[in-house]
Amino acid sequence: MTGNRGGCDPPFFQDTQFTNGGFVEGRFCQALLPNLTCCLPCPLTDWAYPESFKTMGTAADWVSVAGTVCCVFLLLSWAFLPVEKTHRHYLSICLTSAVVLMNLGFIIPLAGKPEQCFDEITPNSMETSHLCAASGAFIIIGGWAGVMWVFLRSLSLHLQICWQVVVGRNFMWFSQAAGWGIPAIGIIVSLLFSGVSFRFGSTCHINHTNSMADLWIPLLVFSGLTIVVQFATFGYCIKVYLASLADNSASTEGSNLPSYTNSIRTMTPRQAYRRVRRVIALQWRGIAIVIIIVIDVIFFSVVFVFQDNTVQRVKKDPSLAIEWLGCLLTHPDNKEACVHLAESLVVNMATIGAVLVLLGMNGIWLLFLLGRFTMFTAWRDLFMSMIRRNQREFVSADARLDDLKKDIRSYEMLSRDSGKTMDDVVTPATVTPISAAARSPLRSPSMNRDFAYNPPTRGTANDGRRTPDYFGHTVRYHTPARSFSSPRPPQSVTWDARQTYAPPGRYAGQGDDDDYVNPLGMNRT
């Protein structure tokens, strides 16, 4: 016997050789003599399971990483994309956040690689390992939040289908208070009265003391209520469907919903069936995710409770493990030779692996059921719009090239090739608005007379082209003849035929009275 093994044979250690640090209750010890207690080395899973147990745990943690990535994608989509592309809802957002919290309990040990043991026989607890405290707390609060939000989602669907209640703002505030308030109380009670430590694998779980009262029973109660509410909803749907098959009323053949609000309670079986079918068609994704998550939580709770009770039973009655412990004494350096003897004392590795993988896959199920293809197209459109915004090409000091081609108000543009003004580039097809107006046949002589216009010319000496300066001329202002902007009597107005090009002598005040023809009475007999 060497080192601190005391009077115990390998691979066991004597407990009196160690301090009381770490989680002492997590030691697996057996009293051989009144003053001799031998303990199995830490961690216990290394001796009860084969070497592949660590590989299985690491693989399950990576599944949790994949599930977290899916959840983060959903949360970002709901946060930044339009609601018509994502169909976001607070029940979906909160449920996804709860799954992220649970997955963090498995991701933290994967990233931090914490030391499971305080010494050779004692596992670490939340008092001696911060990573243990963080991972255990995230698993508990994530499990609590996941159970509460699937219960609230199931309750919301039940109220809509079975009781025709339109859930609104009051139900939303109630859901926020219950969905996050109860998990907050649950995590405080669990850490205060039980605590967490390294029990199975690299993730910390709740300790055995008081765990049934402060965690497992409340979780199973809410999970059971969720199942009861869900099956009650299914039962009502089946009842409505069977009633619709027996409904032969001709008045309901062409009607889907009642025509007024109060008739919701007196609708025919066929109308009720159509309403229920429409609600289920819209909510089937939520129904599926509720069933999946509640089954995972119940499965995890049952397996862990069974494992915890088995270990505690062996501690109280060491004779149950005498054959396995004797094998370890015979083969202290070859634990694989004794693993098969421990199968009856622990939950088999396949079941534990299935539980961990199913918990990690919750995020993937959320993306598959709550995600939509329009999310991907919306992200694509968002990125393409950002790329197009960054690729704008400016060829003028104040406009883009495309705007210059369309905007005829730009009179001085830059050449794309040389940077010169367009006056220096010979382009016969260049037309400006004022030059076009100068050639317009609709321009009256009076308009030409109104412009006091002596355009200065500019241009190069080589090409002989002259460009008038259209911004240098002035326009004389004539006060309108019938302007009443000042307090003065109106001036008399005369008809000048020369300004209108009308033939003289055809209207009143022009020519002889005998030649005047009244246009309103010219066809009278």
MARMIGU-844922 format. One record per residue (C-alpha): x negated, y, z; residue number from 1. Coordinates in steps of 0.2 Angstrom, whole numbers, plus 5000, padded with zeros to 4 digits. Last residue first. Example, Ala and Ser with C-alpha at 12.3 -4.5 7.8 and 13.67 -1.06 7.14 Angstrom:
BEGIN
{pt {4932, 4995, 5036}, 2}
{pt {4938, 4978, 5039}, 1}
REM end
This chain:
BEGIN
{pt {5429, 5401, 4565}, 525}
{pt {5415, 5401, 4578}, 524}
{pt {5398, 5393, 4573}, 523}
{pt {5388, 5409, 4576}, 522}
{pt {5395, 5412, 4593}, 521}
{pt {5381, 5407, 4605}, 520}
{pt {5367, 5413, 4593}, 519}
{pt {5375, 5430, 4591}, 518}
{pt {5370, 5437, 4574}, 517}
{pt {5362, 5454, 4572}, 516}
{pt {5361, 5460, 4554}, 515}
{pt {5375, 5473, 4556}, 514}
{pt {5366, 5480, 4572}, 513}
{pt {5351, 5485, 4561}, 512}
{pt {5333, 5480, 4566}, 511}
{pt {5326, 5476, 4584}, 510}
{pt {5334, 5480, 4601}, 509}
{pt {5345, 5464, 4601}, 508}
{pt {5338, 5450, 4590}, 507}
{pt {5334, 5447, 4572}, 506}
{pt {5326, 5463, 4566}, 505}
{pt {5308, 5458, 4566}, 504}
{pt {5302, 5440, 4563}, 503}
{pt {5293, 5433, 4578}, 502}
{pt {5274, 5432, 4579}, 501}
{pt {5275, 5433, 4598}, 500}
{pt {5263, 5448, 4601}, 499}
{pt {5269, 5457, 4585}, 498}
{pt {5287, 5455, 4591}, 497}
{pt {5284, 5466, 4606}, 496}
{pt {5299, 5465, 4617}, 495}
{pt {5300, 5479, 4629}, 494}
{pt {5299, 5478, 4648}, 493}
{pt {5304, 5492, 4660}, 492}
{pt {5295, 5493, 4676}, 491}
{pt {5301, 5485, 4692}, 490}
{pt {5303, 5497, 4707}, 489}
{pt {5289, 5498, 4719}, 488}
{pt {5285, 5490, 4736}, 487}
{pt {5270, 5480, 4731}, 486}
{pt {5268, 5461, 4726}, 485}
{pt {5283, 5463, 4715}, 484}
{pt {5274, 5460, 4699}, 483}
{pt {5285, 5461, 4683}, 482}
{pt {5271, 5468, 4671}, 481}
{pt {5258, 5457, 4678}, 480}
{pt {5242, 5466, 4683}, 479}
{pt {5228, 5463, 4671}, 478}
{pt {5211, 5456, 4677}, 477}
{pt {5196, 5457, 4665}, 476}
{pt {5185, 5441, 4665}, 475}
{pt {5167, 5441, 4667}, 474}
{pt {5153, 5431, 4657}, 473}
{pt {5137, 5424, 4665}, 472}
{pt {5143, 5406, 4669}, 471}
{pt {5144, 5400, 4651}, 470}
{pt {5126, 5403, 4647}, 469}
{pt {5125, 5399, 4629}, 468}
{pt {5113, 5385, 4623}, 467}
{pt {5103, 5390, 4608}, 466}
{pt {5095, 5377, 4597}, 465}
{pt {5080, 5381, 4587}, 464}
{pt {5071, 5365, 4591}, 463}
{pt {5054, 5372, 4593}, 462}
{pt {5056, 5388, 4603}, 461}
{pt {5066, 5379, 4617}, 460}
{pt {5082, 5384, 4624}, 459}
{pt {5091, 5400, 4631}, 458}
{pt {5105, 5411, 4625}, 457}
{pt {5114, 5425, 4633}, 456}
{pt {5133, 5424, 4631}, 455}
{pt {5141, 5441, 4628}, 454}
{pt {5159, 5438, 4634}, 453}
{pt {5171, 5451, 4640}, 452}
{pt {5185, 5438, 4640}, 451}
{pt {5203, 5444, 4639}, 450}
{pt {5202, 5447, 4620}, 449}
{pt {5200, 5429, 4617}, 448}
{pt {5215, 5425, 4628}, 447}
{pt {5225, 5438, 4619}, 446}
{pt {5221, 5430, 4602}, 445}
{pt {5229, 5413, 4608}, 444}
{pt {5219, 5397, 4611}, 443}
{pt {5230, 5382, 4605}, 442}
{pt {5218, 5379, 4590}, 441}
{pt {5205, 5373, 4603}, 440}
{pt {5187, 5377, 4597}, 439}
{pt {5183, 5388, 4612}, 438}
{pt {5191, 5375, 4623}, 437}
{pt {5179, 5362, 4617}, 436}
{pt {5164, 5374, 4621}, 435}
{pt {5171, 5377, 4638}, 434}
{pt {5173, 5359, 4642}, 433}
{pt {5156, 5354, 4636}, 432}
{pt {5151, 5343, 4622}, 431}
{pt {5135, 5334, 4618}, 430}
{pt {5137, 5323, 4603}, 429}
{pt {5122, 5331, 4594}, 428}
{pt {5110, 5325, 4607}, 427}
{pt {5093, 5334, 4606}, 426}
{pt {5085, 5333, 4623}, 425}
{pt {5078, 5349, 4631}, 424}
{pt {5095, 5355, 4635}, 423}
{pt {5099, 5339, 4644}, 422}
{pt {5086, 5344, 4657}, 421}
{pt {5070, 5335, 4658}, 420}
{pt {5067, 5320, 4670}, 419}
{pt {5058, 5310, 4656}, 418}
{pt {5068, 5295, 4653}, 417}
{pt {5084, 5296, 4663}, 416}
{pt {5087, 5314, 4657}, 415}
{pt {5094, 5325, 4670}, 414}
{pt {5111, 5333, 4669}, 413}
{pt {5116, 5351, 4668}, 412}
{pt {5135, 5354, 4664}, 411}
{pt {5142, 5342, 4676}, 410}
{pt {5161, 5346, 4676}, 409}
{pt {5164, 5332, 4663}, 408}
{pt {5163, 5318, 4677}, 407}
{pt {5164, 5301, 4669}, 406}
{pt {5146, 5299, 4662}, 405}
{pt {5139, 5308, 4677}, 404}
{pt {5149, 5298, 4689}, 403}
{pt {5141, 5282, 4682}, 402}
{pt {5124, 5289, 4683}, 401}
{pt {5126, 5294, 4701}, 400}
{pt {5128, 5312, 4707}, 399}
{pt {5120, 5327, 4717}, 398}
{pt {5102, 5328, 4713}, 397}
{pt {5104, 5318, 4697}, 396}
{pt {5100, 5300, 4692}, 395}
{pt {5105, 5291, 4707}, 394}
{pt {5107, 5272, 4707}, 393}
{pt {5117, 5264, 4721}, 392}
{pt {5110, 5247, 4726}, 391}
{pt {5113, 5248, 4745}, 390}
{pt {5132, 5249, 4743}, 389}
{pt {5132, 5234, 4731}, 388}
{pt {5123, 5224, 4744}, 387}
{pt {5135, 5229, 4758}, 386}
{pt {5150, 5225, 4747}, 385}
{pt {5143, 5208, 4743}, 384}
{pt {5140, 5204, 4761}, 383}
{pt {5158, 5208, 4765}, 382}
{pt {5165, 5199, 4750}, 381}
{pt {5155, 5183, 4756}, 380}
{pt {5161, 5185, 4774}, 379}
{pt {5179, 5186, 4768}, 378}
{pt {5177, 5171, 4756}, 377}
{pt {5170, 5161, 4771}, 376}
{pt {5185, 5166, 4783}, 375}
{pt {5197, 5163, 4769}, 374}
{pt {5193, 5144, 4770}, 373}
{pt {5201, 5144, 4787}, 372}
{pt {5195, 5140, 4805}, 371}
{pt {5206, 5134, 4819}, 370}
{pt {5206, 5115, 4815}, 369}
{pt {5189, 5112, 4808}, 368}
{pt {5180, 5126, 4817}, 367}
{pt {5189, 5120, 4834}, 366}
{pt {5185, 5102, 4830}, 365}
{pt {5166, 5107, 4828}, 364}
{pt {5167, 5116, 4845}, 363}
{pt {5174, 5101, 4853}, 362}
{pt {5161, 5090, 4847}, 361}
{pt {5149, 5092, 4862}, 360}
{pt {5162, 5085, 4874}, 359}
{pt {5165, 5070, 4862}, 358}
{pt {5146, 5067, 4861}, 357}
{pt {5144, 5068, 4880}, 356}
{pt {5159, 5056, 4883}, 355}
{pt {5153, 5044, 4870}, 354}
{pt {5136, 5043, 4877}, 353}
{pt {5142, 5039, 4894}, 352}
{pt {5153, 5025, 4887}, 351}
{pt {5138, 5018, 4877}, 350}
{pt {5127, 5019, 4892}, 349}
{pt {5137, 5007, 4903}, 348}
{pt {5144, 5014, 4918}, 347}
{pt {5134, 5009, 4933}, 346}
{pt {5132, 4995, 4946}, 345}
{pt {5137, 4980, 4934}, 344}
{pt {5124, 4985, 4921}, 343}
{pt {5111, 4985, 4934}, 342}
{pt {5105, 4967, 4932}, 341}
{pt {5103, 4970, 4913}, 340}
{pt {5090, 4984, 4917}, 339}
{pt {5079, 4972, 4927}, 338}
{pt {5066, 4967, 4913}, 337}
{pt {5066, 4985, 4907}, 336}
{pt {5059, 4991, 4923}, 335}
{pt {5042, 4983, 4920}, 334}
{pt {5029, 4990, 4931}, 333}
{pt {5037, 4985, 4948}, 332}
{pt {5042, 4968, 4941}, 331}
{pt {5045, 4957, 4957}, 330}
{pt {5050, 4972, 4968}, 329}
{pt {5062, 4978, 4953}, 328}
{pt {5070, 4961, 4952}, 327}
{pt {5073, 4961, 4971}, 326}
{pt {5082, 4978, 4969}, 325}
{pt {5093, 4971, 4955}, 324}
{pt {5098, 4956, 4965}, 323}
{pt {5101, 4965, 4981}, 322}
{pt {5112, 4978, 4972}, 321}
{pt {5129, 4974, 4980}, 320}
{pt {5120, 4969, 4996}, 319}
{pt {5116, 4988, 4998}, 318}
{pt {5134, 4991, 5004}, 317}
{pt {5136, 5010, 5008}, 316}
{pt {5123, 5015, 4995}, 315}
{pt {5131, 5003, 4982}, 314}
{pt {5148, 5011, 4985}, 313}
{pt {5142, 5028, 4983}, 312}
{pt {5134, 5024, 4966}, 311}
{pt {5151, 5016, 4961}, 310}
{pt {5161, 5031, 4966}, 309}
{pt {5150, 5043, 4956}, 308}
{pt {5151, 5032, 4941}, 307}
{pt {5170, 5030, 4942}, 306}
{pt {5172, 5049, 4945}, 305}
{pt {5161, 5053, 4930}, 304}
{pt {5171, 5041, 4919}, 303}
{pt {5188, 5047, 4924}, 302}
{pt {5183, 5066, 4923}, 301}
{pt {5175, 5064, 4906}, 300}
{pt {5190, 5055, 4898}, 299}
{pt {5202, 5067, 4906}, 298}
{pt {5192, 5082, 4899}, 297}
{pt {5191, 5074, 4881}, 296}
{pt {5209, 5069, 4881}, 295}
{pt {5214, 5087, 4885}, 294}
{pt {5202, 5094, 4872}, 293}
{pt {5209, 5083, 4858}, 292}
{pt {5227, 5085, 4862}, 291}
{pt {5226, 5104, 4863}, 290}
{pt {5216, 5104, 4847}, 289}
{pt {5230, 5095, 4838}, 288}
{pt {5244, 5106, 4844}, 287}
{pt {5235, 5121, 4839}, 286}
{pt {5232, 5115, 4822}, 285}
{pt {5250, 5110, 4820}, 284}
{pt {5256, 5128, 4825}, 283}
{pt {5263, 5135, 4808}, 282}
{pt {5271, 5119, 4802}, 281}
{pt {5277, 5115, 4819}, 280}
{pt {5286, 5132, 4820}, 279}
{pt {5294, 5128, 4802}, 278}
{pt {5300, 5111, 4807}, 277}
{pt {5307, 5117, 4823}, 276}
{pt {5318, 5130, 4813}, 275}
{pt {5323, 5118, 4800}, 274}
{pt {5328, 5105, 4814}, 273}
{pt {5338, 5119, 4823}, 272}
{pt {5347, 5123, 4807}, 271}
{pt {5351, 5105, 4804}, 270}
{pt {5357, 5102, 4822}, 269}
{pt {5369, 5117, 4820}, 268}
{pt {5365, 5134, 4828}, 267}
{pt {5375, 5139, 4843}, 266}
{pt {5361, 5145, 4854}, 265}
{pt {5352, 5155, 4840}, 264}
{pt {5369, 5162, 4836}, 263}
{pt {5366, 5178, 4847}, 262}
{pt {5353, 5184, 4835}, 261}
{pt {5362, 5185, 4819}, 260}
{pt {5362, 5176, 4802}, 259}
{pt {5357, 5159, 4809}, 258}
{pt {5342, 5151, 4801}, 257}
{pt {5340, 5140, 4786}, 256}
{pt {5357, 5140, 4777}, 255}
{pt {5361, 5131, 4761}, 254}
{pt {5367, 5115, 4768}, 253}
{pt {5373, 5121, 4784}, 252}
{pt {5391, 5124, 4780}, 251}
{pt {5393, 5107, 4772}, 250}
{pt {5391, 5099, 4789}, 249}
{pt {5384, 5081, 4787}, 248}
{pt {5374, 5082, 4803}, 247}
{pt {5368, 5064, 4808}, 246}
{pt {5351, 5066, 4801}, 245}
{pt {5349, 5083, 4809}, 244}
{pt {5353, 5075, 4826}, 243}
{pt {5338, 5063, 4824}, 242}
{pt {5327, 5077, 4820}, 241}
{pt {5332, 5088, 4834}, 240}
{pt {5329, 5073, 4846}, 239}
{pt {5312, 5070, 4839}, 238}
{pt {5307, 5088, 4841}, 237}
{pt {5313, 5088, 4859}, 236}
{pt {5303, 5073, 4863}, 235}
{pt {5288, 5081, 4855}, 234}
{pt {5290, 5096, 4866}, 233}
{pt {5292, 5085, 4881}, 232}
{pt {5276, 5076, 4876}, 231}
{pt {5266, 5092, 4876}, 230}
{pt {5273, 5098, 4892}, 229}
{pt {5269, 5081, 4901}, 228}
{pt {5252, 5081, 4893}, 227}
{pt {5248, 5098, 4898}, 226}
{pt {5254, 5094, 4916}, 225}
{pt {5243, 5079, 4917}, 224}
{pt {5228, 5090, 4912}, 223}
{pt {5233, 5103, 4925}, 222}
{pt {5233, 5089, 4938}, 221}
{pt {5217, 5081, 4932}, 220}
{pt {5208, 5097, 4934}, 219}
{pt {5215, 5100, 4951}, 218}
{pt {5210, 5082, 4956}, 217}
{pt {5193, 5082, 4949}, 216}
{pt {5187, 5099, 4956}, 215}
{pt {5189, 5105, 4974}, 214}
{pt {5198, 5089, 4981}, 213}
{pt {5188, 5075, 4972}, 212}
{pt {5172, 5084, 4974}, 211}
{pt {5172, 5086, 4993}, 210}
{pt {5155, 5078, 4994}, 209}
{pt {5150, 5069, 4978}, 208}
{pt {5140, 5082, 4970}, 207}
{pt {5145, 5092, 4955}, 206}
{pt {5134, 5089, 4939}, 205}
{pt {5117, 5095, 4934}, 204}
{pt {5111, 5091, 4916}, 203}
{pt {5095, 5082, 4913}, 202}
{pt {5102, 5065, 4915}, 201}
{pt {5114, 5059, 4928}, 200}
{pt {5115, 5066, 4946}, 199}
{pt {5104, 5082, 4945}, 198}
{pt {5112, 5093, 4957}, 197}
{pt {5128, 5104, 4960}, 196}
{pt {5137, 5111, 4975}, 195}
{pt {5151, 5104, 4985}, 194}
{pt {5160, 5116, 4996}, 193}
{pt {5153, 5133, 4990}, 192}
{pt {5149, 5128, 4972}, 191}
{pt {5166, 5120, 4969}, 190}
{pt {5176, 5133, 4978}, 189}
{pt {5168, 5147, 4968}, 188}
{pt {5169, 5138, 4952}, 187}
{pt {5188, 5134, 4955}, 186}
{pt {5192, 5152, 4959}, 185}
{pt {5184, 5159, 4943}, 184}
{pt {5193, 5145, 4934}, 183}
{pt {5210, 5150, 4941}, 182}
{pt {5207, 5168, 4936}, 181}
{pt {5202, 5166, 4918}, 180}
{pt {5217, 5157, 4911}, 179}
{pt {5229, 5162, 4924}, 178}
{pt {5226, 5181, 4923}, 177}
{pt {5224, 5181, 4904}, 176}
{pt {5239, 5170, 4902}, 175}
{pt {5250, 5181, 4913}, 174}
{pt {5244, 5196, 4903}, 173}
{pt {5249, 5187, 4886}, 172}
{pt {5265, 5181, 4893}, 171}
{pt {5270, 5198, 4897}, 170}
{pt {5265, 5204, 4880}, 169}
{pt {5275, 5193, 4870}, 168}
{pt {5282, 5175, 4870}, 167}
{pt {5298, 5174, 4860}, 166}
{pt {5308, 5161, 4870}, 165}
{pt {5318, 5149, 4859}, 164}
{pt {5319, 5137, 4874}, 163}
{pt {5312, 5121, 4866}, 162}
{pt {5302, 5127, 4852}, 161}
{pt {5295, 5144, 4858}, 160}
{pt {5294, 5139, 4876}, 159}
{pt {5285, 5123, 4872}, 158}
{pt {5273, 5131, 4860}, 157}
{pt {5268, 5144, 4874}, 156}
{pt {5266, 5130, 4887}, 155}
{pt {5255, 5120, 4876}, 154}
{pt {5244, 5135, 4873}, 153}
{pt {5244, 5139, 4892}, 152}
{pt {5239, 5121, 4896}, 151}
{pt {5225, 5121, 4882}, 150}
{pt {5219, 5137, 4890}, 149}
{pt {5219, 5130, 4908}, 148}
{pt {5209, 5114, 4903}, 147}
{pt {5196, 5124, 4893}, 146}
{pt {5194, 5137, 4907}, 145}
{pt {5191, 5123, 4921}, 144}
{pt {5179, 5113, 4910}, 143}
{pt {5169, 5129, 4905}, 142}
{pt {5169, 5134, 4923}, 141}
{pt {5162, 5118, 4929}, 140}
{pt {5150, 5115, 4915}, 139}
{pt {5143, 5133, 4916}, 138}
{pt {5141, 5131, 4934}, 137}
{pt {5131, 5115, 4933}, 136}
{pt {5120, 5122, 4919}, 135}
{pt {5116, 5138, 4929}, 134}
{pt {5113, 5130, 4946}, 133}
{pt {5101, 5117, 4938}, 132}
{pt {5092, 5130, 4928}, 131}
{pt {5089, 5139, 4944}, 130}
{pt {5082, 5124, 4953}, 129}
{pt {5079, 5122, 4972}, 128}
{pt {5096, 5129, 4979}, 127}
{pt {5106, 5122, 4964}, 126}
{pt {5099, 5104, 4967}, 125}
{pt {5083, 5095, 4963}, 124}
{pt {5082, 5076, 4965}, 123}
{pt {5073, 5068, 4979}, 122}
{pt {5062, 5052, 4978}, 121}
{pt {5045, 5057, 4971}, 120}
{pt {5048, 5076, 4975}, 119}
{pt {5060, 5089, 4969}, 118}
{pt {5065, 5079, 4954}, 117}
{pt {5074, 5084, 4938}, 116}
{pt {5061, 5096, 4932}, 115}
{pt {5070, 5108, 4920}, 114}
{pt {5068, 5107, 4901}, 113}
{pt {5073, 5125, 4898}, 112}
{pt {5080, 5123, 4880}, 111}
{pt {5089, 5106, 4882}, 110}
{pt {5093, 5110, 4900}, 109}
{pt {5102, 5126, 4895}, 108}
{pt {5111, 5118, 4880}, 107}
{pt {5121, 5106, 4890}, 106}
{pt {5129, 5118, 4902}, 105}
{pt {5130, 5131, 4887}, 104}
{pt {5142, 5119, 4879}, 103}
{pt {5155, 5122, 4893}, 102}
{pt {5154, 5140, 4891}, 101}
{pt {5156, 5139, 4872}, 100}
{pt {5171, 5128, 4874}, 99}
{pt {5179, 5142, 4886}, 98}
{pt {5176, 5155, 4873}, 97}
{pt {5185, 5145, 4859}, 96}
{pt {5200, 5143, 4871}, 95}
{pt {5200, 5162, 4874}, 94}
{pt {5199, 5166, 4855}, 93}
{pt {5212, 5154, 4850}, 92}
{pt {5225, 5159, 4864}, 91}
{pt {5221, 5178, 4859}, 90}
{pt {5226, 5175, 4841}, 89}
{pt {5216, 5177, 4825}, 88}
{pt {5224, 5174, 4808}, 87}
{pt {5207, 5174, 4800}, 86}
{pt {5209, 5182, 4783}, 85}
{pt {5225, 5193, 4787}, 84}
{pt {5216, 5198, 4804}, 83}
{pt {5203, 5207, 4794}, 82}
{pt {5185, 5201, 4798}, 81}
{pt {5173, 5208, 4812}, 80}
{pt {5179, 5200, 4828}, 79}
{pt {5188, 5185, 4823}, 78}
{pt {5174, 5180, 4811}, 77}
{pt {5161, 5183, 4825}, 76}
{pt {5171, 5172, 4837}, 75}
{pt {5173, 5158, 4824}, 74}
{pt {5155, 5158, 4819}, 73}
{pt {5150, 5158, 4837}, 72}
{pt {5162, 5142, 4840}, 71}
{pt {5153, 5133, 4825}, 70}
{pt {5136, 5137, 4832}, 69}
{pt {5142, 5131, 4849}, 68}
{pt {5147, 5114, 4842}, 67}
{pt {5131, 5112, 4833}, 66}
{pt {5121, 5115, 4850}, 65}
{pt {5133, 5103, 4859}, 64}
{pt {5128, 5090, 4846}, 63}
{pt {5110, 5094, 4850}, 62}
{pt {5114, 5090, 4868}, 61}
{pt {5122, 5073, 4863}, 60}
{pt {5106, 5069, 4854}, 59}
{pt {5095, 5073, 4869}, 58}
{pt {5106, 5062, 4881}, 57}
{pt {5105, 5048, 4869}, 56}
{pt {5086, 5049, 4868}, 55}
{pt {5085, 5050, 4887}, 54}
{pt {5095, 5034, 4888}, 53}
{pt {5085, 5025, 4875}, 52}
{pt {5072, 5021, 4889}, 51}
{pt {5084, 5009, 4897}, 50}
{pt {5096, 5013, 4911}, 49}
{pt {5096, 5010, 4930}, 48}
{pt {5078, 5014, 4933}, 47}
{pt {5076, 5030, 4923}, 46}
{pt {5094, 5034, 4928}, 45}
{pt {5089, 5036, 4947}, 44}
{pt {5077, 5050, 4944}, 43}
{pt {5068, 5049, 4956}, 42}
{pt {5059, 5033, 4964}, 41}
{pt {5070, 5021, 4974}, 40}
{pt {5069, 5023, 4992}, 39}
{pt {5063, 5012, 5007}, 38}
{pt {5069, 5015, 5025}, 37}
{pt {5058, 5007, 5039}, 36}
{pt {5061, 5011, 5057}, 35}
{pt {5076, 5000, 5060}, 34}
{pt {5071, 4988, 5046}, 33}
{pt {5075, 4987, 5028}, 32}
{pt {5086, 5003, 5027}, 31}
{pt {5090, 5006, 5009}, 30}
{pt {5088, 5022, 4999}, 29}
{pt {5094, 5030, 4983}, 28}
{pt {5091, 5049, 4986}, 27}
{pt {5105, 5061, 4981}, 26}
{pt {5109, 5065, 4999}, 25}
{pt {5092, 5074, 5001}, 24}
{pt {5095, 5086, 4987}, 23}
{pt {5079, 5096, 4988}, 22}
{pt {5068, 5098, 5003}, 21}
{pt {5069, 5086, 5018}, 20}
{pt {5051, 5083, 5018}, 19}
{pt {5043, 5066, 5012}, 18}
{pt {5033, 5052, 5020}, 17}
{pt {5048, 5047, 5031}, 16}
{pt {5058, 5042, 5016}, 15}
{pt {5046, 5027, 5012}, 14}
{pt {5043, 5025, 4994}, 13}
{pt {5049, 5010, 4982}, 12}
{pt {5040, 5004, 4966}, 11}
{pt {5030, 4997, 4974}, 10}
{pt {5031, 4989, 4992}, 9}
{pt {5037, 5000, 5006}, 8}
{pt {5027, 5002, 5023}, 7}
{pt {5022, 5020, 5018}, 6}
{pt {5023, 5024, 5000}, 5}
{pt {5014, 5040, 5003}, 4}
{pt {4997, 5035, 4995}, 3}
{pt {4993, 5017, 4995}, 2}
{pt {5000, 5000, 5000}, 1}
REM end
